[in-house]
Amino acid sequence: MINIEQKKYKDKQIICLQNSPTDKLYVLKKGKIRVVVNNEKNITQDLVAKTGHEVNVITEPNQTVGEIGMLLKRERSASLIASGEVELEEISFSEEVNFSEIIKHNKEIGYSVLSTVILRTANITEQIYTTKKEIDELLAEYNDNFAILQNFKTTDKKIIDTLTKLKKTIKSAADPIIENFRMYNSKISQFQKVEPLETNVFEKNVIFFDEKSAGDYIYLQLSGKITVLCNNIPIFTSDKQNTIFCDYSIFLKNIERPKNYFAFLVNEKSKVRRIAKFTFDEMLENQPILYSHLSKIISALLINSDKVITDLKKKRTILENALAKDKENSILKAFTIIKADNPSQEISDKITIFLEKYK
């Protein structure tokens, strides 16, 4: 049995909490819904307000929300919060109703769910790509300016003691991120890019698809282990047969396709079949259950992407604090002290540029 209720929510009211049971599907009728993710295990309304990271915003009327938990039969992967006044349909299902079976027998619902998870994934991967790029830029600034701090010499013992404590505090926050991103950025150089054929047996450390790849093809994993990368960051790894990899936006209809930021890396010897889109479209037409299968794959990818962007935003904040935002434990504080000690003209000029940018 399927039950539909009309619901209204006020601004900042929580529609559902992350990790709560997924027993309802929502259809937005009016307003805007914020999708917020927390890293904590026991999520409360207070935690959502204090430490939650917004990963998406739902604004399109008739867009479904909550389909991921339904598809994967798991707890909610994010909290939903009303932004302004919100009206939606709340659809609940009795235990004997299987969401995948509904999709199997209704292609419109199947496409609606598929397009929703594709667009949400495209939104998150763009955030991942952009945030990773911002972190790379912050790291470059951090390394340049911390080198000035490291190499600065003075005879004033009080300044030496203060700077020593500052350097230790700043390094302890930034060093894990530096090492983490050094690994991401150096590892990509080890991978070999290959052009896939209709049937492929790939060796380890091969990239067979990236954001520059042309052609609308679907890649079906037959064996081995494959990882999805976004701007060198691993998002999701599959060792399951019949996992589908591609630029998922090729399935969108009458919508401008978002840019693809994915690359697919072979972790161990793997067999992959390449399928032309028109062939796969025929398979979708004849086997609507593929809508459910494909949506489940992208949903799992989306859940991991939500976690990655939440972690990246935390790392970005740590670096911003190390540079300037945490005024008591930052390079900004250290440079203010050094500036007052009348350093060499070269160092003074570099510090002046930094202070003008961050103070």
C-alpha contacts under 8 A as a table, 3 or more apart, distances in Angstrom:
res1	aa1	res2	aa2	distance
1	M	93	F	5.91
1	M	94	S	5.19
1	M	96	E	7.63
1	M	97	V	6.58
2	I	91	I	6.90
2	I	92	S	5.85
2	I	93	F	4.72
2	I	94	S	6.48
2	I	97	V	7.78
3	N	91	I	5.66
3	N	92	S	5.22
3	N	93	F	6.44
4	I	89	E	6.42
4	I	90	E	5.63
4	I	91	I	4.55
4	I	92	S	6.54
5	E	89	E	5.64
5	E	90	E	5.13
5	E	91	I	6.56
6	Q	87	E	7.36
6	Q	88	L	6.02
6	Q	89	E	4.76
6	Q	90	E	6.28
7	K	87	E	5.76
7	K	88	L	5.39
7	K	89	E	6.06
7	K	90	E	6.68
8	K	85	E	7.34
8	K	86	V	5.64
8	K	87	E	4.54
8	K	88	L	6.53
9	Y	13	Q	6.15
9	Y	15	I	7.43
9	Y	82	A	6.35
9	Y	85	E	5.80
9	Y	86	V	5.07
9	Y	87	E	6.47
10	K	13	Q	5.51
10	K	82	A	6.45
10	K	83	S	7.76
10	K	84	G	6.14
10	K	85	E	4.70
10	K	86	V	6.47
11	D	82	A	5.31
11	D	83	S	5.05
11	D	84	G	4.01
11	D	85	E	5.35
11	D	86	V	7.64
12	K	81	I	5.82
12	K	82	A	5.10
12	K	83	S	5.70
12	K	84	G	6.99
13	Q	81	I	5.80
13	Q	82	A	5.43
13	Q	83	S	7.98
14	I	17	L	7.07
14	I	45	Q	7.55
14	I	79	S	7.47
14	I	80	L	6.04
14	I	81	I	4.47
14	I	82	A	6.34
15	I	79	S	7.54
15	I	80	L	5.33
15	I	81	I	5.57
15	I	82	A	6.84
16	C	20	S	7.34
16	C	79	S	5.58
16	C	80	L	5.41
16	C	81	I	7.40
17	L	20	S	5.66
17	L	43	I	7.11
17	L	44	T	7.50
17	L	45	Q	7.59
17	L	76	R	7.28
17	L	78	A	6.77
17	L	79	S	4.33
17	L	80	L	6.61
18	Q	37	V	7.18
18	Q	38	N	7.72
18	Q	43	I	6.56
18	Q	75	E	7.43
18	Q	76	R	5.02
18	Q	77	S	5.48
18	Q	78	A	4.31
18	Q	79	S	4.38
18	Q	80	L	7.89
19	N	42	N	7.97
19	N	43	I	7.22
19	N	75	E	4.90
19	N	76	R	4.80
19	N	77	S	6.19
19	N	78	A	7.25
20	S	75	E	5.50
20	S	76	R	5.60
21	P	74	R	7.27
21	P	75	E	4.79
21	P	76	R	6.29
22	T	25	L	7.91
22	T	66	G	7.34
22	T	69	G	5.45
22	T	70	M	6.29
22	T	73	K	7.47
22	T	74	R	6.67
22	T	75	E	5.36
22	T	76	R	5.64
23	D	70	M	7.35
23	D	92	S	6.18
23	D	93	F	6.91
24	K	66	G	7.11
24	K	70	M	7.93
24	K	90	E	6.42
24	K	91	I	5.41
24	K	92	S	4.53
24	K	93	F	6.92
25	L	64	T	7.07
25	L	65	V	6.18
25	L	66	G	5.13
25	L	67	E	6.13
25	L	70	M	7.64
25	L	90	E	5.96
25	L	91	I	4.96
25	L	92	S	6.40
26	Y	64	T	5.60
26	Y	65	V	4.96
26	Y	66	G	6.19
26	Y	88	L	6.52
26	Y	89	E	5.60
26	Y	90	E	4.80
26	Y	91	I	6.05
27	V	61	P	7.79
27	V	62	N	5.40
27	V	63	Q	5.57
27	V	64	T	4.47
27	V	65	V	6.14
27	V	88	L	5.46
27	V	89	E	5.00
27	V	90	E	6.68
27	V	91	I	7.85
28	L	31	G	7.45
28	L	58	I	7.94
28	L	59	T	7.72
28	L	60	E	7.25
28	L	61	P	5.37
28	L	62	N	5.13
28	L	63	Q	5.55
28	L	64	T	6.49
28	L	65	V	7.51
28	L	86	V	7.80
28	L	87	E	6.50
28	L	88	L	4.47
28	L	89	E	6.54
29	K	61	P	4.89
29	K	62	N	5.55
29	K	63	Q	7.93
29	K	86	V	7.74
29	K	87	E	5.46
29	K	88	L	4.84
29	K	89	E	6.99
30	K	59	T	7.95
30	K	61	P	6.06
30	K	85	E	7.95
30	K	86	V	5.57
30	K	87	E	4.95
30	K	88	L	6.66
31	G	59	T	6.45
31	G	61	P	8.00
31	G	82	A	7.89
31	G	83	S	7.25
31	G	84	G	6.68
31	G	85	E	5.93
31	G	86	V	4.52
31	G	87	E	6.51
32	K	57	V	6.86
32	K	58	I	5.66
32	K	59	T	4.76
32	K	82	A	6.31
32	K	83	S	5.30
32	K	84	G	6.79
32	K	85	E	7.68
32	K	86	V	6.33
33	I	57	V	5.67
33	I	58	I	4.97
33	I	59	T	6.63
33	I	80	L	6.37
33	I	81	I	5.60
33	I	82	A	4.82
33	I	83	S	5.58
33	I	86	V	7.42
34	R	54	E	6.64
34	R	55	V	7.92
34	R	56	N	6.19
34	R	57	V	4.63
34	R	58	I	6.40
34	R	80	L	5.72
34	R	81	I	5.07
34	R	82	A	6.31
34	R	83	S	6.38
35	V	54	E	5.71
35	V	55	V	5.78
35	V	56	N	5.01
35	V	57	V	5.82
35	V	58	I	7.48
35	V	78	A	6.26
35	V	79	S	5.88
35	V	80	L	4.98
35	V	81	I	6.65
36	V	48	V	7.33
36	V	52	G	5.67
36	V	53	H	5.26
36	V	54	E	4.30
36	V	55	V	5.80
36	V	56	N	7.25
36	V	78	A	5.58
36	V	79	S	5.13
36	V	80	L	6.34
36	V	81	I	7.51
37	V	48	V	7.74
37	V	52	G	5.36
37	V	53	H	5.25
37	V	54	E	6.41
37	V	55	V	6.83
37	V	77	S	7.40
37	V	78	A	4.92
37	V	79	S	6.30
37	V	306	D	7.04
37	V	307	K	7.62
37	V	310	T	7.10
38	N	43	I	7.35
38	N	47	L	7.77
38	N	48	V	6.71
38	N	51	T	6.55
38	N	52	G	4.74
38	N	53	H	6.40
38	N	78	A	7.50
38	N	310	T	7.66
39	N	52	G	7.93
39	N	307	K	7.74
39	N	310	T	7.77
40	E	43	I	6.26
43	I	47	L	6.19
43	I	48	V	6.99
44	T	47	L	5.17
44	T	48	V	6.35
45	Q	48	V	5.19
45	Q	49	A	6.44
46	D	49	A	5.22
46	D	50	K	6.19
47	L	50	K	5.01
47	L	51	T	5.60
47	L	52	G	6.68
48	V	51	T	5.75
48	V	52	G	4.55
48	V	79	S	7.61
49	A	52	G	6.07
53	H	310	T	6.12
54	E	57	V	7.79
55	V	124	I	6.64
55	V	306	D	6.48
55	V	309	I	7.35
55	V	310	T	7.59
56	N	120	R	7.10
56	N	123	N	7.16
56	N	124	I	7.17
58	I	63	Q	7.50
59	T	63	Q	7.83
60	E	63	Q	5.62
63	Q	112	S	7.79
63	Q	116	T	6.93
64	T	67	E	6.87
64	T	112	S	7.62
64	T	113	V	6.90
64	T	116	T	6.88
66	G	69	G	6.06
66	G	70	M	6.90
66	G	76	R	7.33
67	E	70	M	5.01
67	E	71	L	6.06
67	E	113	V	6.90
68	I	71	L	5.14
68	I	72	L	6.05
68	I	73	K	7.98
68	I	76	R	7.74
68	I	77	S	7.89
68	I	117	V	7.92
68	I	296	K	7.35
68	I	299	S	5.67
69	G	72	L	5.24
69	G	73	K	5.26
69	G	74	R	4.92
69	G	75	E	5.82
69	G	76	R	5.52
69	G	77	S	7.20
70	M	73	K	5.12
70	M	74	R	7.08
70	M	99	F	6.40
71	L	99	F	6.57
71	L	100	S	6.53
71	L	292	S	7.35
71	L	295	S	7.70
71	L	296	K	6.03
72	L	296	K	6.39
72	L	299	S	7.88
72	L	300	A	7.96
76	R	79	S	7.39
77	S	303	I	6.50
82	A	85	E	6.66
82	A	86	V	5.97
83	S	86	V	7.23
93	F	97	V	6.04
94	S	97	V	5.62
95	E	98	N	7.66
97	V	101	E	7.84
97	V	102	I	7.97
98	N	101	E	5.24
98	N	102	I	6.55
99	F	102	I	5.09
99	F	103	I	6.52
100	S	103	I	5.15
100	S	104	K	6.16
100	S	289	I	7.28
100	S	292	S	5.78
101	E	104	K	4.82
101	E	105	H	6.37
101	E	289	I	7.61
102	I	105	H	5.41
102	I	106	N	6.11
102	I	109	I	7.73
103	I	106	N	5.06
103	I	107	K	6.32
103	I	109	I	5.75
103	I	110	G	4.65
103	I	288	P	7.10
103	I	289	I	6.66
103	I	291	Y	7.03
103	I	292	S	6.34
104	K	107	K	6.93
104	K	110	G	7.16
104	K	287	Q	7.72
104	K	288	P	4.98
104	K	289	I	4.42
104	K	290	L	7.86
104	K	291	Y	7.46
104	K	292	S	7.16
105	H	288	P	7.07
105	H	289	I	7.95
106	N	109	I	5.55
106	N	110	G	6.26
106	N	288	P	7.68
107	K	110	G	4.74
107	K	111	Y	6.01
107	K	288	P	6.18
107	K	291	Y	7.86
108	E	111	Y	5.22
108	E	112	S	6.07
109	I	112	S	4.97
109	I	113	V	6.12
110	G	113	V	5.40
110	G	114	L	6.12
110	G	288	P	7.32
110	G	291	Y	5.35
110	G	292	S	6.67
111	Y	114	L	4.95
111	Y	115	S	5.91
111	Y	291	Y	6.74
112	S	115	S	5.34
112	S	116	T	6.16
113	V	116	T	5.14
113	V	117	V	6.40
113	V	295	S	7.06
114	L	117	V	5.47
114	L	118	I	6.17
114	L	291	Y	6.48
114	L	292	S	7.70
114	L	294	L	7.38
114	L	295	S	5.16
115	S	118	I	5.02
115	S	119	L	6.09
115	S	251	F	7.47
115	S	252	L	6.05
116	T	119	L	5.34
116	T	120	R	6.21
117	V	120	R	5.09
117	V	121	T	5.98
117	V	295	S	6.79
117	V	298	I	6.56
117	V	299	S	6.24
117	V	302	L	7.48
118	I	121	T	5.13
118	I	122	A	6.12
118	I	248	Y	6.39
118	I	249	S	6.38
118	I	252	L	7.99
118	I	298	I	6.88
119	L	122	A	5.01
119	L	123	N	6.18
119	L	249	S	7.67
119	L	258	P	7.94
120	R	123	N	5.10
120	R	124	I	6.30
120	R	302	L	7.46
121	T	124	I	5.14
121	T	125	T	6.06
121	T	298	I	7.43
121	T	301	L	7.64
121	T	302	L	5.35
121	T	305	S	7.51
122	A	125	T	5.26
122	A	126	E	6.18
122	A	249	S	7.88
122	A	258	P	6.47
122	A	259	K	7.62
122	A	260	N	7.43
123	N	126	E	5.35
123	N	127	Q	6.45
124	I	127	Q	5.00
124	I	128	I	6.18
124	I	302	L	7.65
124	I	305	S	6.49
124	I	306	D	6.91
124	I	309	I	7.26
125	T	128	I	4.85
125	T	129	Y	6.04
125	T	230	C	6.80
125	T	261	Y	6.49
125	T	262	F	7.87
125	T	305	S	6.93
126	E	129	Y	5.09
126	E	130	T	6.09
126	E	261	Y	6.91
127	Q	130	T	5.16
127	Q	131	T	5.83
127	Q	309	I	7.00
128	I	131	T	5.20
128	I	132	K	5.92
128	I	230	C	7.02
128	I	231	N	7.67
128	I	305	S	7.81
128	I	308	V	7.39
128	I	309	I	5.52
128	I	312	L	7.46
129	Y	132	K	5.33
129	Y	133	K	6.26
129	Y	230	C	6.26
129	Y	231	N	5.44
129	Y	261	Y	7.03
130	T	133	K	5.07
130	T	134	E	6.22
131	T	134	E	4.95
131	T	135	I	6.14
131	T	309	I	7.81
131	T	312	L	6.77
131	T	313	K	7.10
131	T	316	R	7.60
132	K	135	I	5.03
132	K	136	D	6.19
132	K	231	N	7.01
132	K	312	L	7.03
133	K	136	D	5.07
133	K	137	E	6.36
134	E	137	E	5.11
134	E	138	L	6.18
134	E	316	R	7.68
135	I	138	L	4.91
135	I	139	L	5.99
135	I	315	K	7.75
135	I	316	R	5.74
135	I	319	L	7.74
136	D	139	L	5.08
136	D	140	A	6.32
136	D	181	F	7.88
137	E	140	A	5.15
137	E	141	E	6.39
138	L	141	E	5.08
138	L	142	Y	5.95
138	L	316	R	7.89
138	L	319	L	6.73
138	L	320	E	7.39
139	L	142	Y	4.87
139	L	143	N	5.98
139	L	178	I	7.06
139	L	319	L	7.43
140	A	143	N	5.27
140	A	144	D	6.24
141	E	144	D	5.26
141	E	145	N	6.12
142	Y	145	N	5.32
142	Y	146	F	5.73
142	Y	319	L	7.66
142	Y	322	A	7.95
142	Y	323	L	6.47
143	N	146	F	5.23
143	N	147	A	6.06
144	D	147	A	5.38
144	D	148	I	6.86
145	N	148	I	5.17
145	N	149	L	6.56
145	N	331	I	7.48
146	F	149	L	4.90
146	F	150	Q	6.05
146	F	331	I	7.07
147	A	150	Q	4.96
147	A	151	N	6.07
148	I	151	N	5.31
148	I	152	F	6.04
148	I	347	I	7.34
149	L	152	F	5.37
149	L	167	K	7.80
149	L	331	I	7.71
149	L	334	A	7.35
149	L	335	F	7.48
150	Q	167	K	7.79
154	T	157	K	7.90
154	T	159	I	7.64
154	T	160	I	6.98
154	T	341	D	7.97
155	T	160	I	7.63
156	D	159	I	5.41
156	D	160	I	6.24
157	K	160	I	4.89
157	K	161	D	6.12
158	K	161	D	5.26
158	K	162	T	6.23
159	I	162	T	5.10
159	I	163	L	5.99
159	I	337	I	7.39
160	I	163	L	5.25
160	I	164	T	6.01
161	D	164	T	5.13
161	D	165	K	6.41
162	T	165	K	5.41
162	T	166	L	6.28
163	L	166	L	4.91
163	L	167	K	5.96
163	L	334	A	6.34
164	T	167	K	5.22
164	T	168	K	6.28
165	K	168	K	5.23
165	K	169	T	6.30
166	L	169	T	5.19
166	L	170	I	6.09
166	L	329	N	6.00
166	L	330	S	7.19
166	L	334	A	6.97
167	K	170	I	5.17
167	K	171	K	5.91
168	K	171	K	5.23
168	K	172	S	6.10
169	T	172	S	5.35
169	T	173	A	6.59
169	T	329	N	6.71
170	I	173	A	5.41
170	I	174	A	6.23
170	I	322	A	5.69
170	I	329	N	6.48
170	I	330	S	6.31
170	I	331	I	7.64
171	K	174	A	5.11
171	K	175	D	5.36
172	S	175	D	5.79
172	S	176	P	7.47
173	A	176	P	6.97
173	A	177	I	7.86
173	A	318	I	6.81
173	A	319	L	7.91
173	A	322	A	7.36
174	A	177	I	5.46
174	A	178	I	6.25
174	A	318	I	7.01
174	A	319	L	6.30
174	A	322	A	7.03
175	D	178	I	4.98
175	D	179	E	6.20
176	P	179	E	5.25
176	P	180	N	6.04
177	I	180	N	4.95
177	I	181	F	6.11
177	I	315	K	6.78
178	I	181	F	5.38
178	I	182	R	5.99
179	E	182	R	5.03
179	E	183	M	6.30
180	N	183	M	5.40
180	N	184	Y	6.56
181	F	184	Y	4.86
181	F	185	N	6.02
182	R	185	N	5.28
182	R	186	S	5.93
183	M	186	S	5.34
183	M	187	K	5.81
184	Y	187	K	5.58
184	Y	188	I	6.82
184	Y	232	N	5.73
184	Y	233	I	6.20
185	N	188	I	5.94
185	N	189	S	7.68
185	N	232	N	6.50
186	S	189	S	5.79
186	S	190	Q	7.63
187	K	190	Q	5.56
187	K	191	F	7.40
188	I	191	F	5.56
188	I	232	N	6.43
190	Q	205	N	7.14
191	F	205	N	4.99
191	F	206	V	5.40
191	F	207	I	6.37
192	Q	205	N	6.51
192	Q	206	V	4.85
192	Q	207	I	5.94
193	K	206	V	5.88
193	K	207	I	4.72
193	K	208	F	5.86
193	K	209	F	7.70
194	V	206	V	6.86
194	V	207	I	6.29
194	V	208	F	5.16
194	V	209	F	7.88
195	E	208	F	5.93
195	E	209	F	7.66
196	P	199	T	7.69
196	P	200	N	6.47
196	P	208	F	5.97
196	P	274	R	7.31
197	L	200	N	5.93
197	L	273	R	7.86
197	L	274	R	6.53
198	E	273	R	5.77
198	E	274	R	4.60
198	E	275	I	6.88
199	T	271	K	7.64
199	T	272	V	6.21
199	T	273	R	4.70
199	T	274	R	6.18
200	N	271	K	5.61
200	N	272	V	5.16
200	N	273	R	6.17
200	N	274	R	7.87
201	V	269	K	7.01
201	V	270	S	5.64
201	V	271	K	4.43
201	V	272	V	6.42
202	F	206	V	6.73
202	F	266	V	6.97
202	F	269	K	5.57
202	F	270	S	5.24
202	F	271	K	6.26
202	F	272	V	7.64
203	E	206	V	6.38
203	E	266	V	7.11
203	E	268	E	6.30
203	E	269	K	4.45
203	E	270	S	6.63
204	K	266	V	5.55
204	K	267	N	5.16
204	K	268	E	4.32
204	K	269	K	5.26
204	K	270	S	7.83
205	N	265	L	6.52
205	N	266	V	5.50
205	N	267	N	5.69
205	N	268	E	7.18
206	V	265	L	5.69
206	V	266	V	5.21
206	V	267	N	7.62
207	I	210	D	7.31
207	I	263	A	6.96
207	I	264	F	5.58
207	I	265	L	4.48
207	I	266	V	6.29
208	F	263	A	7.72
208	F	264	F	6.11
208	F	265	L	6.77
208	F	266	V	7.83
209	F	212	K	7.88
209	F	213	S	5.80
209	F	262	F	7.86
209	F	263	A	5.30
209	F	264	F	5.36
209	F	265	L	7.82
210	D	213	S	5.40
210	D	261	Y	7.32
210	D	262	F	5.75
210	D	263	A	3.87
210	D	264	F	6.48
211	E	260	N	5.44
211	E	261	Y	5.20
211	E	262	F	5.82
211	E	263	A	6.29
216	D	247	D	7.65
216	D	250	I	6.81
216	D	276	A	6.72
216	D	277	K	5.85
217	Y	246	C	6.62
217	Y	274	R	6.44
217	Y	275	I	5.64
217	Y	276	A	4.86
217	Y	277	K	5.41
218	I	244	I	6.81
218	I	245	F	6.16
218	I	246	C	5.09
218	I	247	D	7.88
218	I	274	R	5.81
218	I	275	I	5.03
218	I	276	A	6.34
218	I	277	K	6.40
218	I	280	F	7.56
219	Y	244	I	5.74
219	Y	245	F	5.02
219	Y	246	C	6.02
219	Y	272	V	6.33
219	Y	273	R	5.65
219	Y	274	R	4.69
219	Y	275	I	6.21
220	L	241	Q	7.98
220	L	242	N	5.59
220	L	243	T	5.90
220	L	244	I	4.84
220	L	245	F	6.43
220	L	272	V	5.55
220	L	273	R	5.08
220	L	274	R	6.42
220	L	275	I	7.50
221	Q	224	G	7.62
221	Q	240	K	7.37
221	Q	241	Q	5.49
221	Q	242	N	5.12
221	Q	243	T	5.26
221	Q	244	I	6.38
221	Q	245	F	7.65
221	Q	270	S	7.64
221	Q	271	K	6.37
221	Q	272	V	4.77
221	Q	273	R	6.64
222	L	240	K	7.85
222	L	241	Q	4.83
222	L	242	N	5.83
222	L	243	T	7.85
222	L	270	S	7.36
222	L	271	K	5.28
222	L	272	V	5.54
222	L	273	R	7.08
223	S	239	D	7.05
223	S	240	K	7.13
223	S	241	Q	5.67
223	S	270	S	5.17
223	S	271	K	5.11
223	S	272	V	7.23
224	G	239	D	5.77
224	G	240	K	7.84
224	G	266	V	7.85
224	G	267	N	7.73
224	G	268	E	5.90
224	G	269	K	5.62
224	G	270	S	3.97
224	G	271	K	6.50
225	K	237	T	6.98
225	K	238	S	5.64
225	K	239	D	4.39
225	K	240	K	7.64
225	K	266	V	6.13
225	K	267	N	5.43
225	K	268	E	5.64
225	K	269	K	7.38
225	K	270	S	6.29
226	I	237	T	5.62
226	I	238	S	5.42
226	I	239	D	6.59
226	I	264	F	6.68
226	I	265	L	5.58
226	I	266	V	4.59
226	I	267	N	5.61
226	I	268	E	7.57
226	I	270	S	7.68
227	T	234	P	6.56
227	T	235	I	7.22
227	T	236	F	5.63
227	T	237	T	4.17
227	T	238	S	6.41
227	T	264	F	5.76
227	T	265	L	5.07
227	T	266	V	6.41
227	T	267	N	6.80
228	V	234	P	5.89
228	V	235	I	5.51
228	V	236	F	5.25
228	V	237	T	6.29
228	V	262	F	6.47
228	V	263	A	5.83
228	V	264	F	4.81
228	V	265	L	6.36
229	L	232	N	5.49
229	L	233	I	5.19
229	L	234	P	4.47
229	L	235	I	5.61
229	L	236	F	7.52
229	L	262	F	5.62
229	L	263	A	4.99
229	L	264	F	6.12
229	L	265	L	7.14
230	C	233	I	5.15
230	C	234	P	6.55
230	C	235	I	6.82
230	C	261	Y	5.69
230	C	262	F	5.03
230	C	263	A	6.35
231	N	261	Y	7.01
231	N	262	F	7.63
234	P	237	T	7.80
235	I	301	L	7.11
235	I	304	N	6.06
235	I	305	S	5.98
235	I	308	V	6.94
236	F	301	L	5.90
236	F	304	N	6.36
236	F	305	S	7.92
238	S	243	T	7.19
240	K	243	T	6.03
243	T	297	I	6.94
244	I	294	L	6.96
244	I	297	I	7.21
245	F	248	Y	7.66
245	F	264	F	7.71
247	D	250	I	6.14
247	D	260	N	6.10
247	D	262	F	7.34
248	Y	251	F	6.10
249	S	252	L	5.41
249	S	257	R	5.77
249	S	258	P	6.62
249	S	260	N	7.75
250	I	257	R	7.21
252	L	255	I	6.20
252	L	257	R	7.05
266	V	269	K	7.03
266	V	270	S	6.73
275	I	279	T	6.69
275	I	280	F	6.68
276	A	279	T	5.38
276	A	280	F	6.48
277	K	280	F	5.02
277	K	281	D	6.01
278	F	281	D	4.95
278	F	282	E	6.39
279	T	282	E	5.27
279	T	283	M	6.50
280	F	283	M	4.87
280	F	284	L	6.22
281	D	284	L	5.02
281	D	285	E	6.21
282	E	285	E	5.00
282	E	286	N	6.21
283	M	286	N	5.19
283	M	287	Q	5.66
283	M	288	P	7.96
283	M	290	L	7.78
284	L	287	Q	5.06
284	L	288	P	5.26
284	L	289	I	7.69
284	L	290	L	5.85
284	L	291	Y	6.87
285	E	288	P	6.07
287	Q	290	L	5.92
288	P	291	Y	5.56
288	P	292	S	7.58
289	I	292	S	5.29
289	I	293	H	6.46
290	L	293	H	4.78
290	L	294	L	5.86
291	Y	294	L	5.30
291	Y	295	S	5.94
292	S	295	S	5.04
292	S	296	K	6.07
293	H	296	K	5.25
293	H	297	I	6.50
294	L	297	I	5.21
294	L	298	I	6.35
295	S	298	I	5.18
295	S	299	S	5.89
296	K	299	S	4.96
296	K	300	A	6.21
297	I	300	A	5.34
297	I	301	L	6.37
298	I	301	L	4.90
298	I	302	L	6.00
299	S	302	L	4.87
299	S	303	I	6.20
300	A	303	I	5.22
300	A	304	N	6.47
301	L	304	N	5.31
301	L	305	S	6.14
302	L	305	S	4.85
302	L	306	D	6.15
303	I	306	D	5.19
303	I	307	K	6.60
304	N	307	K	5.15
304	N	308	V	6.25
305	S	308	V	4.95
305	S	309	I	6.16
306	D	309	I	5.42
306	D	310	T	6.24
307	K	310	T	5.20
307	K	311	D	6.26
308	V	311	D	5.15
308	V	312	L	6.11
309	I	312	L	4.94
309	I	313	K	6.08
310	T	313	K	5.31
310	T	314	K	6.47
311	D	314	K	5.18
311	D	315	K	6.35
312	L	315	K	5.02
312	L	316	R	6.11
313	K	316	R	5.00
313	K	317	T	6.23
314	K	317	T	5.15
314	K	318	I	6.31
315	K	318	I	5.08
315	K	319	L	6.35
316	R	319	L	5.25
316	R	320	E	6.16
317	T	320	E	5.02
317	T	321	N	6.07
318	I	321	N	5.12
318	I	322	A	6.14
319	L	322	A	4.91
319	L	323	L	6.19
320	E	323	L	5.21
320	E	324	A	6.13
320	E	325	K	5.91
320	E	326	D	8.00
321	N	324	A	5.35
321	N	325	K	4.27
321	N	326	D	4.60
321	N	327	K	7.75
321	N	329	N	7.79
321	N	330	S	6.40
322	A	325	K	7.02
322	A	326	D	6.54
322	A	329	N	6.74
322	A	330	S	4.56
322	A	331	I	6.25
323	L	326	D	7.72
323	L	330	S	5.29
323	L	331	I	4.99
323	L	332	L	6.16
324	A	327	K	5.89
324	A	330	S	5.36
324	A	331	I	6.12
324	A	332	L	4.92
324	A	333	K	7.54
324	A	358	Y	6.22
324	A	359	K	7.59
325	K	330	S	7.20
326	D	329	N	5.54
326	D	330	S	5.63
327	K	330	S	5.60
327	K	332	L	6.48
327	K	333	K	5.67
328	E	333	K	5.99
329	N	333	K	6.64
330	S	333	K	5.35
330	S	334	A	6.54
331	I	334	A	4.90
331	I	335	F	5.92
332	L	335	F	5.18
332	L	336	T	6.19
332	L	354	F	7.92
332	L	355	L	6.98
332	L	358	Y	7.38
332	L	359	K	7.48
333	K	336	T	5.17
333	K	337	I	6.49
334	A	337	I	5.21
334	A	338	I	6.26
335	F	338	I	4.88
335	F	339	K	5.84
335	F	351	I	6.32
335	F	355	L	7.86
336	T	339	K	5.15
336	T	340	A	6.48
337	I	340	A	5.37
337	I	341	D	6.70
338	I	341	D	5.13
338	I	342	N	7.08
338	I	343	P	6.72
339	K	342	N	5.70
339	K	343	P	6.44
339	K	348	S	6.43
339	K	351	I	7.13
340	A	343	P	7.98
342	N	348	S	7.50
343	P	347	I	6.22
343	P	348	S	5.86
344	S	347	I	5.41
344	S	348	S	5.98
345	Q	348	S	4.92
345	Q	349	D	6.02
346	E	349	D	5.29
346	E	350	K	6.48
347	I	350	K	5.17
347	I	351	I	6.11
348	S	351	I	5.13
348	S	352	T	6.03
349	D	352	T	5.06
349	D	353	I	6.39
350	K	353	I	5.27
350	K	354	F	6.38
351	I	354	F	4.99
351	I	355	L	6.05
352	T	355	L	5.11
352	T	356	E	6.07
353	I	356	E	5.23
353	I	357	K	6.38
354	F	357	K	5.21
354	F	358	Y	6.18
355	L	358	Y	5.22
355	L	359	K	5.12
356	E	359	K	5.91
